[in-house]
Amino acid sequence: MSRIRRFDHVGITVADLDTVSAFFVELGFEVEGRTFLEGEFSDTVIGIPDSRTEMVLLRPPDDGTRLELTRFVRPDPEPGSPAAMATRPGLSNVSFEVQGLQATLDRLAAVGYRLIGGVGEYDDVWRMASVRGPEGIIVNLAERFD
């Protein structure tokens, strides 16, 4: 029986690749690569004929699961809802463990990204908060109590 070997990446389709990439770089990701994808392979895999996308692959500091940000050049993207709440079906959020939660929140607030709710504590183990990033992406940030 075939099994998953590892978790490779999470993909998010965005409209403004530069702004969303900069947000995740601010969180600590590094740009691993940036490229355009089109042609038979891409059309076959995503099932959209004559598509063209620009993609940025981001690597986390621990060299773990990558984050793939994709912007469609062709066909024209359909608008999403940047105010969607976690109750909407689909990708609800991306979550990261951070060191220095408050400092991270302060840095993000300084460039315009605010908390959705507040900072909560879970079982004396985690301090967590949710931020609405660019294009409405909900980002959960968690810091383990030492």
mmCIF file of the C-alpha atoms, coordinates in Angstrom:
data_MODEL
# 
_entry.id   MODEL 
# 
loop_
_atom_site.group_PDB 
_atom_site.id 
_atom_site.type_symbol 
_atom_site.label_atom_id 
_atom_site.label_alt_id 
_atom_site.label_comp_id 
_atom_site.label_asym_id 
_atom_site.label_entity_id 
_atom_site.label_seq_id 
_atom_site.pdbx_PDB_ins_code 
_atom_site.Cartn_x 
_atom_site.Cartn_y 
_atom_site.Cartn_z 
_atom_site.occupancy 
_atom_site.B_iso_or_equiv 
_atom_site.pdbx_formal_charge 
_atom_site.auth_seq_id 
_atom_site.auth_comp_id 
_atom_site.auth_asym_id 
_atom_site.auth_atom_id 
_atom_site.pdbx_PDB_model_num 
ATOM 1   C CA . MET A 1 1   ? 0.000   0.000  0.000   1.00 0.00 ? 1   MET A CA 1 
ATOM 2   C CA . SER A 1 2   ? 1.315   3.462  -0.895  1.00 0.00 ? 2   SER A CA 1 
ATOM 3   C CA . ARG A 1 3   ? 1.771   5.942  1.917   1.00 0.00 ? 3   ARG A CA 1 
ATOM 4   C CA . ILE A 1 4   ? 2.572   9.594  2.211   1.00 0.00 ? 4   ILE A CA 1 
ATOM 5   C CA . ARG A 1 5   ? 6.306   10.054 2.646   1.00 0.00 ? 5   ARG A CA 1 
ATOM 6   C CA . ARG A 1 6   ? 6.252   13.634 3.940   1.00 0.00 ? 6   ARG A CA 1 
ATOM 7   C CA . PHE A 1 7   ? 4.209   16.827 3.994   1.00 0.00 ? 7   PHE A CA 1 
ATOM 8   C CA . ASP A 1 8   ? 5.720   18.863 1.140   1.00 0.00 ? 8   ASP A CA 1 
ATOM 9   C CA . HIS A 1 9   ? 3.882   22.198 0.916   1.00 0.00 ? 9   HIS A CA 1 
ATOM 10  C CA . VAL A 1 10  ? 0.666   24.147 1.313   1.00 0.00 ? 10  VAL A CA 1 
ATOM 11  C CA . GLY A 1 11  ? -0.472  26.228 -1.653  1.00 0.00 ? 11  GLY A CA 1 
ATOM 12  C CA . ILE A 1 12  ? -2.408  29.478 -1.458  1.00 0.00 ? 12  ILE A CA 1 
ATOM 13  C CA . THR A 1 13  ? -3.683  31.334 -4.525  1.00 0.00 ? 13  THR A CA 1 
ATOM 14  C CA . VAL A 1 14  ? -3.295  35.098 -4.139  1.00 0.00 ? 14  VAL A CA 1 
ATOM 15  C CA . ALA A 1 15  ? -3.824  38.229 -6.217  1.00 0.00 ? 15  ALA A CA 1 
ATOM 16  C CA . ASP A 1 16  ? -0.801  40.265 -5.048  1.00 0.00 ? 16  ASP A CA 1 
ATOM 17  C CA . LEU A 1 17  ? 2.176   37.925 -4.917  1.00 0.00 ? 17  LEU A CA 1 
ATOM 18  C CA . ASP A 1 18  ? 4.655   40.565 -3.741  1.00 0.00 ? 18  ASP A CA 1 
ATOM 19  C CA . THR A 1 19  ? 2.563   41.785 -0.786  1.00 0.00 ? 19  THR A CA 1 
ATOM 20  C CA . VAL A 1 20  ? 1.675   38.287 0.436   1.00 0.00 ? 20  VAL A CA 1 
ATOM 21  C CA . SER A 1 21  ? 5.267   37.072 0.017   1.00 0.00 ? 21  SER A CA 1 
ATOM 22  C CA . ALA A 1 22  ? 6.573   40.059 1.998   1.00 0.00 ? 22  ALA A CA 1 
ATOM 23  C CA . PHE A 1 23  ? 4.126   39.272 4.823   1.00 0.00 ? 23  PHE A CA 1 
ATOM 24  C CA . PHE A 1 24  ? 5.398   35.699 5.167   1.00 0.00 ? 24  PHE A CA 1 
ATOM 25  C CA . VAL A 1 25  ? 9.033   36.809 4.853   1.00 0.00 ? 25  VAL A CA 1 
ATOM 26  C CA . GLU A 1 26  ? 8.332   39.187 7.761   1.00 0.00 ? 26  GLU A CA 1 
ATOM 27  C CA . LEU A 1 27  ? 7.194   36.138 9.757   1.00 0.00 ? 27  LEU A CA 1 
ATOM 28  C CA . GLY A 1 28  ? 10.515  34.423 9.081   1.00 0.00 ? 28  GLY A CA 1 
ATOM 29  C CA . PHE A 1 29  ? 10.109  32.496 5.817   1.00 0.00 ? 29  PHE A CA 1 
ATOM 30  C CA . GLU A 1 30  ? 12.810  32.740 3.152   1.00 0.00 ? 30  GLU A CA 1 
ATOM 31  C CA . VAL A 1 31  ? 12.143  32.855 -0.577  1.00 0.00 ? 31  VAL A CA 1 
ATOM 32  C CA . GLU A 1 32  ? 13.376  29.561 -2.000  1.00 0.00 ? 32  GLU A CA 1 
ATOM 33  C CA . GLY A 1 33  ? 12.368  30.294 -5.579  1.00 0.00 ? 33  GLY A CA 1 
ATOM 34  C CA . ARG A 1 34  ? 10.129  32.271 -7.888  1.00 0.00 ? 34  ARG A CA 1 
ATOM 35  C CA . THR A 1 35  ? 9.013   31.143 -11.330 1.00 0.00 ? 35  THR A CA 1 
ATOM 36  C CA . PHE A 1 36  ? 6.284   31.127 -13.963 1.00 0.00 ? 36  PHE A CA 1 
ATOM 37  C CA . LEU A 1 37  ? 4.490   27.867 -14.762 1.00 0.00 ? 37  LEU A CA 1 
ATOM 38  C CA . GLU A 1 38  ? 2.623   27.152 -17.983 1.00 0.00 ? 38  GLU A CA 1 
ATOM 39  C CA . GLY A 1 39  ? 2.332   24.522 -20.647 1.00 0.00 ? 39  GLY A CA 1 
ATOM 40  C CA . GLU A 1 40  ? 1.108   20.965 -20.959 1.00 0.00 ? 40  GLU A CA 1 
ATOM 41  C CA . PHE A 1 41  ? 2.348   19.767 -17.567 1.00 0.00 ? 41  PHE A CA 1 
ATOM 42  C CA . SER A 1 42  ? 0.754   22.629 -15.634 1.00 0.00 ? 42  SER A CA 1 
ATOM 43  C CA . ASP A 1 43  ? -2.495  22.489 -17.638 1.00 0.00 ? 43  ASP A CA 1 
ATOM 44  C CA . THR A 1 44  ? -2.756  18.746 -16.998 1.00 0.00 ? 44  THR A CA 1 
ATOM 45  C CA . VAL A 1 45  ? -2.031  18.881 -13.264 1.00 0.00 ? 45  VAL A CA 1 
ATOM 46  C CA . ILE A 1 46  ? -4.371  21.765 -12.406 1.00 0.00 ? 46  ILE A CA 1 
ATOM 47  C CA . GLY A 1 47  ? -6.963  20.986 -15.087 1.00 0.00 ? 47  GLY A CA 1 
ATOM 48  C CA . ILE A 1 48  ? -7.079  24.490 -16.529 1.00 0.00 ? 48  ILE A CA 1 
ATOM 49  C CA . PRO A 1 49  ? -6.180  24.702 -20.250 1.00 0.00 ? 49  PRO A CA 1 
ATOM 50  C CA . ASP A 1 50  ? -3.843  27.506 -21.351 1.00 0.00 ? 50  ASP A CA 1 
ATOM 51  C CA . SER A 1 51  ? -3.104  28.555 -17.773 1.00 0.00 ? 51  SER A CA 1 
ATOM 52  C CA . ARG A 1 52  ? -0.133  30.648 -16.684 1.00 0.00 ? 52  ARG A CA 1 
ATOM 53  C CA . THR A 1 53  ? 0.807   31.184 -13.070 1.00 0.00 ? 53  THR A CA 1 
ATOM 54  C CA . GLU A 1 54  ? 3.560   32.922 -11.183 1.00 0.00 ? 54  GLU A CA 1 
ATOM 55  C CA . MET A 1 55  ? 4.672   31.075 -8.083  1.00 0.00 ? 55  MET A CA 1 
ATOM 56  C CA . VAL A 1 56  ? 6.833   31.857 -5.057  1.00 0.00 ? 56  VAL A CA 1 
ATOM 57  C CA . LEU A 1 57  ? 8.042   28.980 -2.873  1.00 0.00 ? 57  LEU A CA 1 
ATOM 58  C CA . LEU A 1 58  ? 8.819   29.946 0.721   1.00 0.00 ? 58  LEU A CA 1 
ATOM 59  C CA . ARG A 1 59  ? 10.956  27.897 3.118   1.00 0.00 ? 59  ARG A CA 1 
ATOM 60  C CA . PRO A 1 60  ? 10.431  28.060 6.906   1.00 0.00 ? 60  PRO A CA 1 
ATOM 61  C CA . PRO A 1 61  ? 13.405  28.471 9.254   1.00 0.00 ? 61  PRO A CA 1 
ATOM 62  C CA . ASP A 1 62  ? 13.278  24.785 10.290  1.00 0.00 ? 62  ASP A CA 1 
ATOM 63  C CA . ASP A 1 63  ? 13.479  23.693 6.627   1.00 0.00 ? 63  ASP A CA 1 
ATOM 64  C CA . GLY A 1 64  ? 10.092  21.983 7.026   1.00 0.00 ? 64  GLY A CA 1 
ATOM 65  C CA . THR A 1 65  ? 6.877   22.193 5.033   1.00 0.00 ? 65  THR A CA 1 
ATOM 66  C CA . ARG A 1 66  ? 7.037   24.861 2.341   1.00 0.00 ? 66  ARG A CA 1 
ATOM 67  C CA . LEU A 1 67  ? 4.450   27.518 1.560   1.00 0.00 ? 67  LEU A CA 1 
ATOM 68  C CA . GLU A 1 68  ? 3.622   27.928 -2.143  1.00 0.00 ? 68  GLU A CA 1 
ATOM 69  C CA . LEU A 1 69  ? 2.028   31.224 -3.150  1.00 0.00 ? 69  LEU A CA 1 
ATOM 70  C CA . THR A 1 70  ? 0.526   31.302 -6.635  1.00 0.00 ? 70  THR A CA 1 
ATOM 71  C CA . ARG A 1 71  ? -0.869  34.166 -8.708  1.00 0.00 ? 71  ARG A CA 1 
ATOM 72  C CA . PHE A 1 72  ? -2.838  33.342 -11.849 1.00 0.00 ? 72  PHE A CA 1 
ATOM 73  C CA . VAL A 1 73  ? -1.876  35.366 -14.918 1.00 0.00 ? 73  VAL A CA 1 
ATOM 74  C CA . ARG A 1 74  ? -4.263  33.296 -17.091 1.00 0.00 ? 74  ARG A CA 1 
ATOM 75  C CA . PRO A 1 75  ? -7.172  32.800 -16.731 1.00 0.00 ? 75  PRO A CA 1 
ATOM 76  C CA . ASP A 1 76  ? -8.249  35.903 -14.851 1.00 0.00 ? 76  ASP A CA 1 
ATOM 77  C CA . PRO A 1 77  ? -8.609  35.100 -11.150 1.00 0.00 ? 77  PRO A CA 1 
ATOM 78  C CA . GLU A 1 78  ? -12.009 35.079 -9.506  1.00 0.00 ? 78  GLU A CA 1 
ATOM 79  C CA . PRO A 1 79  ? -12.393 37.429 -6.531  1.00 0.00 ? 79  PRO A CA 1 
ATOM 80  C CA . GLY A 1 80  ? -12.419 35.898 -3.080  1.00 0.00 ? 80  GLY A CA 1 
ATOM 81  C CA . SER A 1 81  ? -13.727 37.261 0.174   1.00 0.00 ? 81  SER A CA 1 
ATOM 82  C CA . PRO A 1 82  ? -10.941 38.870 2.194   1.00 0.00 ? 82  PRO A CA 1 
ATOM 83  C CA . ALA A 1 83  ? -13.291 39.141 5.186   1.00 0.00 ? 83  ALA A CA 1 
ATOM 84  C CA . ALA A 1 84  ? -14.211 35.439 5.261   1.00 0.00 ? 84  ALA A CA 1 
ATOM 85  C CA . MET A 1 85  ? -14.324 33.944 8.736   1.00 0.00 ? 85  MET A CA 1 
ATOM 86  C CA . ALA A 1 86  ? -12.981 30.555 9.793   1.00 0.00 ? 86  ALA A CA 1 
ATOM 87  C CA . THR A 1 87  ? -16.495 29.087 9.445   1.00 0.00 ? 87  THR A CA 1 
ATOM 88  C CA . ARG A 1 88  ? -16.383 29.325 5.637   1.00 0.00 ? 88  ARG A CA 1 
ATOM 89  C CA . PRO A 1 89  ? -15.615 26.003 3.926   1.00 0.00 ? 89  PRO A CA 1 
ATOM 90  C CA . GLY A 1 90  ? -12.134 25.805 2.430   1.00 0.00 ? 90  GLY A CA 1 
ATOM 91  C CA . LEU A 1 91  ? -8.716  26.629 3.791   1.00 0.00 ? 91  LEU A CA 1 
ATOM 92  C CA . SER A 1 92  ? -9.432  28.055 7.227   1.00 0.00 ? 92  SER A CA 1 
ATOM 93  C CA . ASN A 1 93  ? -5.992  29.194 8.316   1.00 0.00 ? 93  ASN A CA 1 
ATOM 94  C CA . VAL A 1 94  ? -2.286  28.514 8.361   1.00 0.00 ? 94  VAL A CA 1 
ATOM 95  C CA . SER A 1 95  ? -0.633  28.129 11.750  1.00 0.00 ? 95  SER A CA 1 
ATOM 96  C CA . PHE A 1 96  ? 2.916   28.620 12.919  1.00 0.00 ? 96  PHE A CA 1 
ATOM 97  C CA . GLU A 1 97  ? 4.794   28.244 16.167  1.00 0.00 ? 97  GLU A CA 1 
ATOM 98  C CA . VAL A 1 98  ? 6.717   31.424 16.917  1.00 0.00 ? 98  VAL A CA 1 
ATOM 99  C CA . GLN A 1 99  ? 9.225   32.611 19.469  1.00 0.00 ? 99  GLN A CA 1 
ATOM 100 C CA . GLY A 1 100 ? 8.234   35.945 20.970  1.00 0.00 ? 100 GLY A CA 1 
ATOM 101 C CA . LEU A 1 101 ? 4.510   36.081 20.190  1.00 0.00 ? 101 LEU A CA 1 
ATOM 102 C CA . GLN A 1 102 ? 3.984   39.639 21.422  1.00 0.00 ? 102 GLN A CA 1 
ATOM 103 C CA . ALA A 1 103 ? 7.014   40.948 19.516  1.00 0.00 ? 103 ALA A CA 1 
ATOM 104 C CA . THR A 1 104 ? 5.725   39.214 16.367  1.00 0.00 ? 104 THR A CA 1 
ATOM 105 C CA . LEU A 1 105 ? 2.259   40.735 16.844  1.00 0.00 ? 105 LEU A CA 1 
ATOM 106 C CA . ASP A 1 106 ? 3.793   44.178 17.416  1.00 0.00 ? 106 ASP A CA 1 
ATOM 107 C CA . ARG A 1 107 ? 5.905   43.880 14.237  1.00 0.00 ? 107 ARG A CA 1 
ATOM 108 C CA . LEU A 1 108 ? 2.861   42.851 12.185  1.00 0.00 ? 108 LEU A CA 1 
ATOM 109 C CA . ALA A 1 109 ? 0.712   45.620 13.697  1.00 0.00 ? 109 ALA A CA 1 
ATOM 110 C CA . ALA A 1 110 ? 3.381   48.178 12.742  1.00 0.00 ? 110 ALA A CA 1 
ATOM 111 C CA . VAL A 1 111 ? 2.858   47.250 9.077   1.00 0.00 ? 111 VAL A CA 1 
ATOM 112 C CA . GLY A 1 112 ? -0.945  47.148 9.306   1.00 0.00 ? 112 GLY A CA 1 
ATOM 113 C CA . TYR A 1 113 ? -1.881  43.577 10.285  1.00 0.00 ? 113 TYR A CA 1 
ATOM 114 C CA . ARG A 1 114 ? -4.071  43.352 13.361  1.00 0.00 ? 114 ARG A CA 1 
ATOM 115 C CA . LEU A 1 115 ? -5.463  40.673 15.633  1.00 0.00 ? 115 LEU A CA 1 
ATOM 116 C CA . ILE A 1 116 ? -8.780  39.106 14.687  1.00 0.00 ? 116 ILE A CA 1 
ATOM 117 C CA . GLY A 1 117 ? -9.692  38.532 18.339  1.00 0.00 ? 117 GLY A CA 1 
ATOM 118 C CA . GLY A 1 118 ? -7.278  38.537 21.244  1.00 0.00 ? 118 GLY A CA 1 
ATOM 119 C CA . VAL A 1 119 ? -4.384  36.580 22.680  1.00 0.00 ? 119 VAL A CA 1 
ATOM 120 C CA . GLY A 1 120 ? -5.581  33.381 24.355  1.00 0.00 ? 120 GLY A CA 1 
ATOM 121 C CA . GLU A 1 121 ? -3.933  30.797 26.558  1.00 0.00 ? 121 GLU A CA 1 
ATOM 122 C CA . TYR A 1 122 ? -4.531  27.067 26.256  1.00 0.00 ? 122 TYR A CA 1 
ATOM 123 C CA . ASP A 1 123 ? -3.916  24.646 29.163  1.00 0.00 ? 123 ASP A CA 1 
ATOM 124 C CA . ASP A 1 124 ? -0.843  26.545 30.407  1.00 0.00 ? 124 ASP A CA 1 
ATOM 125 C CA . VAL A 1 125 ? 0.943   25.184 27.310  1.00 0.00 ? 125 VAL A CA 1 
ATOM 126 C CA . TRP A 1 126 ? 0.239   27.633 24.458  1.00 0.00 ? 126 TRP A CA 1 
ATOM 127 C CA . ARG A 1 127 ? -0.339  31.349 24.016  1.00 0.00 ? 127 ARG A CA 1 
ATOM 128 C CA . MET A 1 128 ? -2.097  31.905 20.679  1.00 0.00 ? 128 MET A CA 1 
ATOM 129 C CA . ALA A 1 129 ? -3.486  34.659 18.480  1.00 0.00 ? 129 ALA A CA 1 
ATOM 130 C CA . SER A 1 130 ? -4.973  34.993 15.013  1.00 0.00 ? 130 SER A CA 1 
ATOM 131 C CA . VAL A 1 131 ? -4.023  37.741 12.574  1.00 0.00 ? 131 VAL A CA 1 
ATOM 132 C CA . ARG A 1 132 ? -5.715  38.563 9.295   1.00 0.00 ? 132 ARG A CA 1 
ATOM 133 C CA . GLY A 1 133 ? -2.881  38.865 6.809   1.00 0.00 ? 133 GLY A CA 1 
ATOM 134 C CA . PRO A 1 134 ? -2.930  40.197 3.272   1.00 0.00 ? 134 PRO A CA 1 
ATOM 135 C CA . GLU A 1 135 ? -5.897  39.202 1.118   1.00 0.00 ? 135 GLU A CA 1 
ATOM 136 C CA . GLY A 1 136 ? -7.738  38.006 4.217   1.00 0.00 ? 136 GLY A CA 1 
ATOM 137 C CA . ILE A 1 137 ? -5.477  35.029 4.952   1.00 0.00 ? 137 ILE A CA 1 
ATOM 138 C CA . ILE A 1 138 ? -5.984  33.990 8.578   1.00 0.00 ? 138 ILE A CA 1 
ATOM 139 C CA . VAL A 1 139 ? -2.654  33.244 10.250  1.00 0.00 ? 139 VAL A CA 1 
ATOM 140 C CA . ASN A 1 140 ? -2.587  31.583 13.673  1.00 0.00 ? 140 ASN A CA 1 
ATOM 141 C CA . LEU A 1 141 ? 0.535   32.249 15.714  1.00 0.00 ? 141 LEU A CA 1 
ATOM 142 C CA . ALA A 1 142 ? 1.344   30.130 18.771  1.00 0.00 ? 142 ALA A CA 1 
ATOM 143 C CA . GLU A 1 143 ? 4.069   30.349 21.388  1.00 0.00 ? 143 GLU A CA 1 
ATOM 144 C CA . ARG A 1 144 ? 4.761   27.499 23.783  1.00 0.00 ? 144 ARG A CA 1 
ATOM 145 C CA . PHE A 1 145 ? 5.073   28.457 27.440  1.00 0.00 ? 145 PHE A CA 1 
ATOM 146 C CA . ASP A 1 146 ? 8.563   27.732 28.735  1.00 0.00 ? 146 ASP A CA 1 
# 
